[in-house]
Amino acid sequence: MTQEMMNKVVTNKNEKIIKLAPSEVKNFVKMASKCDFDIDVSYDHVYVDGKSILGILGLDLSRNLTISYYGTNEEFSAYLDSLAV
């Protein structure tokens, strides 16, 4: 990956803080899977792929989660807004 490509990825990074109920995980992964860019779900130093149902179910869902995504999708962004803390 060239430096120019790495800079582009960093400038396209978006973050939102959400609260995710266990019953909402399946729908979250479904929405994330429609996106053609990477989505990370994290808290503290724990990071999982936002398109992995098992990864997300392995998180402590009682915590606020940081969603980092590296592209633009209005439907996904509006969905995250509905889950925002």
TIRO-2110 file (N, C-alpha, C; in Angstrom, 1 decimal):
// TIRO-2110
0.9, -1.2, 0.0, N, 1, A
0.0, 0.0, 0.0, CA, 1, A
0.9, 1.2, 0.0, C, 1, A
0.6, 2.1, -0.9, N, 2, A
1.4, 3.4, -1.0, CA, 2, A
1.0, 4.3, 0.1, C, 2, A
1.9, 5.3, 0.3, N, 3, A
1.6, 6.3, 1.4, CA, 3, A
0.3, 7.1, 1.0, C, 3, A
0.1, 7.4, -0.3, N, 4, A
-1.1, 8.1, -0.8, CA, 4, A
-2.3, 7.3, -0.4, C, 4, A
-2.3, 6.0, -0.6, N, 5, A
-3.5, 5.2, -0.3, CA, 5, A
-3.7, 5.1, 1.2, C, 5, A
-2.6, 5.1, 2.0, N, 6, A
-2.8, 5.0, 3.4, CA, 6, A
-3.4, 6.4, 3.9, C, 6, A
-3.0, 7.5, 3.3, N, 7, A
-3.5, 8.8, 3.7, CA, 7, A
-5.0, 8.9, 3.3, C, 7, A
-5.4, 8.3, 2.2, N, 8, A
-6.8, 8.3, 1.8, CA, 8, A
-7.7, 7.5, 2.8, C, 8, A
-7.2, 6.4, 3.2, N, 9, A
-7.9, 5.6, 4.2, CA, 9, A
-8.1, 6.4, 5.5, C, 9, A
-7.1, 7.0, 6.0, N, 10, A
-7.2, 7.8, 7.2, CA, 10, A
-8.2, 8.9, 7.1, C, 10, A
-8.2, 9.6, 6.0, N, 11, A
-9.1, 10.8, 5.8, CA, 11, A
-10.5, 10.4, 5.7, C, 11, A
-10.8, 9.1, 5.3, N, 12, A
-12.2, 8.7, 5.1, CA, 12, A
-12.7, 8.0, 6.3, C, 12, A
-12.0, 8.0, 7.4, N, 13, A
-12.4, 7.3, 8.6, CA, 13, A
-13.5, 8.1, 9.3, C, 13, A
-14.6, 7.3, 9.6, N, 14, A
-15.7, 7.9, 10.4, CA, 14, A
-15.8, 7.1, 11.7, C, 14, A
-16.3, 7.7, 12.8, N, 15, A
-16.5, 7.0, 14.0, CA, 15, A
-17.8, 7.5, 14.7, C, 15, A
-18.5, 6.5, 15.2, N, 16, A
-19.7, 6.8, 16.0, CA, 16, A
-19.7, 5.9, 17.3, C, 16, A
-20.3, 6.4, 18.3, N, 17, A
-20.4, 5.7, 19.6, CA, 17, A
-21.8, 5.2, 19.7, C, 17, A
-22.0, 3.9, 19.9, N, 18, A
-23.4, 3.3, 19.9, CA, 18, A
-23.5, 2.4, 21.1, C, 18, A
-24.7, 2.1, 21.4, N, 19, A
-25.1, 1.0, 22.4, CA, 19, A
-25.8, 0.0, 21.5, C, 19, A
-25.4, -1.3, 21.6, N, 20, A
-25.9, -2.4, 20.8, CA, 20, A
-26.5, -3.5, 21.7, C, 20, A
-27.8, -3.7, 21.6, N, 21, A
-28.4, -4.8, 22.4, CA, 21, A
-28.1, -6.1, 21.7, C, 21, A
-28.1, -7.2, 22.5, N, 22, A
-27.8, -8.5, 21.9, CA, 22, A
-28.9, -8.8, 20.8, C, 22, A
-30.1, -8.4, 21.0, N, 23, A
-31.1, -8.7, 20.0, CA, 23, A
-30.9, -7.9, 18.7, C, 23, A
-30.1, -6.9, 18.7, N, 24, A
-29.8, -6.1, 17.5, CA, 24, A
-28.6, -6.5, 16.7, C, 24, A
-27.8, -7.4, 17.2, N, 25, A
-26.5, -7.8, 16.6, CA, 25, A
-26.8, -8.3, 15.2, C, 25, A
-27.7, -9.2, 15.0, N, 26, A
-28.0, -9.8, 13.7, CA, 26, A
-28.3, -8.7, 12.7, C, 26, A
-29.1, -7.7, 13.0, N, 27, A
-29.5, -6.6, 12.1, CA, 27, A
-28.2, -5.7, 11.9, C, 27, A
-27.4, -5.5, 12.9, N, 28, A
-26.2, -4.7, 12.7, CA, 28, A
-25.3, -5.3, 11.7, C, 28, A
-25.1, -6.6, 11.8, N, 29, A
-24.2, -7.3, 10.9, CA, 29, A
-24.8, -7.3, 9.5, C, 29, A
-26.1, -7.5, 9.4, N, 30, A
-26.7, -7.4, 8.1, CA, 30, A
-26.5, -6.1, 7.4, C, 30, A
-26.7, -5.0, 8.2, N, 31, A
-26.5, -3.6, 7.6, CA, 31, A
-25.0, -3.4, 7.3, C, 31, A
-24.1, -3.9, 8.1, N, 32, A
-22.7, -3.7, 7.9, CA, 32, A
-22.2, -4.5, 6.6, C, 32, A
-22.8, -5.6, 6.4, N, 33, A
-22.4, -6.5, 5.3, CA, 33, A
-22.8, -5.9, 4.0, C, 33, A
-23.7, -5.0, 4.0, N, 34, A
-24.1, -4.3, 2.7, CA, 34, A
-23.1, -3.2, 2.3, C, 34, A
-22.2, -2.9, 3.2, N, 35, A
-21.2, -1.9, 2.9, CA, 35, A
-19.9, -2.5, 2.2, C, 35, A
-19.3, -1.8, 1.3, N, 36, A
-18.2, -2.3, 0.6, CA, 36, A
-16.8, -1.7, 1.2, C, 36, A
-16.9, -1.5, 2.5, N, 37, A
-15.7, -0.9, 3.1, CA, 37, A
-15.6, -1.6, 4.5, C, 37, A
-14.4, -1.5, 5.1, N, 38, A
-14.2, -2.1, 6.4, CA, 38, A
-14.9, -1.4, 7.6, C, 38, A
-15.4, -2.2, 8.5, N, 39, A
-16.1, -1.7, 9.7, CA, 39, A
-15.5, -2.4, 10.9, C, 39, A
-15.0, -1.6, 11.9, N, 40, A
-14.4, -2.1, 13.1, CA, 40, A
-15.3, -1.7, 14.3, C, 40, A
-15.5, -2.7, 15.2, N, 41, A
-16.3, -2.4, 16.4, CA, 41, A
-15.3, -2.6, 17.6, C, 41, A
-15.2, -1.6, 18.5, N, 42, A
-14.2, -1.6, 19.5, CA, 42, A
-14.7, -1.0, 20.8, C, 42, A
-14.0, -1.3, 21.9, N, 43, A
-14.0, -0.6, 23.1, CA, 43, A
-12.7, -1.0, 23.8, C, 43, A
-12.2, 0.0, 24.6, N, 44, A
-10.8, -0.2, 25.2, CA, 44, A
-9.8, -0.6, 24.1, C, 44, A
-9.2, -1.7, 24.3, N, 45, A
-8.2, -2.2, 23.3, CA, 45, A
-8.7, -3.5, 22.6, C, 45, A
-10.0, -3.7, 22.6, N, 46, A
-10.7, -4.8, 21.9, CA, 46, A
-11.3, -4.4, 20.6, C, 46, A
-10.9, -5.0, 19.5, N, 47, A
-11.4, -4.7, 18.2, CA, 47, A
-11.9, -6.0, 17.5, C, 47, A
-13.0, -5.9, 16.9, N, 48, A
-13.5, -7.0, 16.1, CA, 48, A
-14.1, -6.5, 14.7, C, 48, A
-14.2, -7.3, 13.8, N, 49, A
-14.7, -7.0, 12.5, CA, 49, A
-16.2, -6.8, 12.6, C, 49, A
-16.7, -5.7, 12.1, N, 50, A
-18.1, -5.3, 12.2, CA, 50, A
-19.0, -6.2, 11.4, C, 50, A
-18.5, -7.0, 10.5, N, 51, A
-19.3, -7.9, 9.7, CA, 51, A
-19.3, -9.3, 10.2, C, 51, A
-18.7, -9.5, 11.4, N, 52, A
-18.6, -10.8, 12.0, CA, 52, A
-19.6, -11.0, 13.2, C, 52, A
-20.7, -11.8, 13.0, N, 53, A
-21.7, -11.9, 14.1, CA, 53, A
-21.0, -12.5, 15.3, C, 53, A
-20.2, -13.5, 15.1, N, 54, A
-19.5, -14.1, 16.3, CA, 54, A
-18.6, -13.2, 17.0, C, 54, A
-17.9, -12.4, 16.3, N, 55, A
-17.0, -11.4, 16.9, CA, 55, A
-17.7, -10.4, 17.7, C, 55, A
-18.9, -9.9, 17.2, N, 56, A
-19.6, -8.9, 18.0, CA, 56, A
-20.3, -9.6, 19.2, C, 56, A
-20.8, -10.8, 19.0, N, 57, A
-21.4, -11.5, 20.2, CA, 57, A
-20.4, -11.7, 21.3, C, 57, A
-19.1, -11.8, 20.9, N, 58, A
-18.1, -12.0, 21.9, CA, 58, A
-17.7, -10.8, 22.7, C, 58, A
-18.3, -9.6, 22.3, N, 59, A
-18.0, -8.4, 23.0, CA, 59, A
-18.9, -8.2, 24.2, C, 59, A
-18.4, -7.3, 25.1, N, 60, A
-19.3, -7.0, 26.3, CA, 60, A
-20.3, -5.9, 25.8, C, 60, A
-21.5, -6.4, 25.5, N, 61, A
-22.5, -5.5, 24.9, CA, 61, A
-23.1, -4.5, 25.9, C, 61, A
-22.7, -4.6, 27.1, N, 62, A
-23.2, -3.6, 28.1, CA, 62, A
-22.4, -2.3, 28.0, C, 62, A
-21.3, -2.3, 27.3, N, 63, A
-20.5, -1.2, 27.1, CA, 63, A
-20.9, -0.3, 25.9, C, 63, A
-20.4, 0.9, 25.9, N, 64, A
-20.6, 1.7, 24.7, CA, 64, A
-19.5, 1.2, 23.7, C, 64, A
-19.9, 1.1, 22.4, N, 65, A
-19.0, 0.6, 21.4, CA, 65, A
-18.7, 1.7, 20.4, C, 65, A
-17.5, 1.7, 20.0, N, 66, A
-17.0, 2.7, 19.0, CA, 66, A
-17.0, 1.9, 17.6, C, 66, A
-17.8, 2.5, 16.7, N, 67, A
-17.8, 2.0, 15.3, CA, 67, A
-16.9, 2.8, 14.5, C, 67, A
-15.9, 2.3, 13.9, N, 68, A
-15.0, 3.0, 13.0, CA, 68, A
-15.3, 2.4, 11.6, C, 68, A
-15.5, 3.2, 10.6, N, 69, A
-15.8, 2.7, 9.3, CA, 69, A
-15.1, 3.6, 8.3, C, 69, A
-14.7, 3.1, 7.1, N, 70, A
-13.7, 3.7, 6.2, CA, 70, A
-14.3, 3.9, 4.8, C, 70, A
-15.6, 4.4, 4.8, N, 71, A
-16.2, 4.7, 3.6, CA, 71, A
-17.5, 5.4, 3.8, C, 71, A
-18.3, 5.6, 2.8, N, 72, A
-19.6, 6.3, 3.0, CA, 72, A
-20.8, 5.4, 2.5, C, 72, A
-21.8, 5.3, 3.4, N, 73, A
-23.0, 4.7, 3.0, CA, 73, A
-24.1, 5.3, 3.9, C, 73, A
-25.0, 6.1, 3.2, N, 74, A
-26.0, 6.9, 3.9, CA, 74, A
-26.9, 6.0, 4.8, C, 74, A
-27.3, 4.9, 4.2, N, 75, A
-28.2, 4.0, 5.0, CA, 75, A
-27.5, 3.5, 6.2, C, 75, A
-26.3, 3.0, 6.1, N, 76, A
-25.6, 2.6, 7.3, CA, 76, A
-25.4, 3.7, 8.3, C, 76, A
-25.0, 4.9, 7.9, N, 77, A
-24.8, 6.0, 8.7, CA, 77, A
-26.1, 6.4, 9.5, C, 77, A
-27.2, 6.3, 8.8, N, 78, A
-28.5, 6.6, 9.4, CA, 78, A
-28.8, 5.6, 10.4, C, 78, A
-28.5, 4.3, 10.1, N, 79, A
-28.8, 3.2, 11.1, CA, 79, A
-27.9, 3.4, 12.3, C, 79, A
-26.7, 3.8, 12.2, N, 80, A
-25.8, 4.0, 13.4, CA, 80, A
-26.4, 5.2, 14.2, C, 80, A
-26.9, 6.2, 13.5, N, 81, A
-27.5, 7.3, 14.2, CA, 81, A
-28.6, 6.9, 15.1, C, 81, A
-29.4, 5.9, 14.7, N, 82, A
-30.5, 5.4, 15.5, CA, 82, A
-30.0, 4.6, 16.7, C, 82, A
-28.8, 4.2, 16.7, N, 83, A
-28.2, 3.4, 17.8, CA, 83, A
-27.3, 4.3, 18.7, C, 83, A
-27.1, 5.5, 18.3, N, 84, A
-26.1, 6.4, 18.9, CA, 84, A
-26.4, 6.7, 20.4, C, 84, A
-25.4, 6.8, 21.2, N, 85, A
-25.5, 7.1, 22.6, CA, 85, A
-25.7, 8.6, 22.8, C, 85, A
END
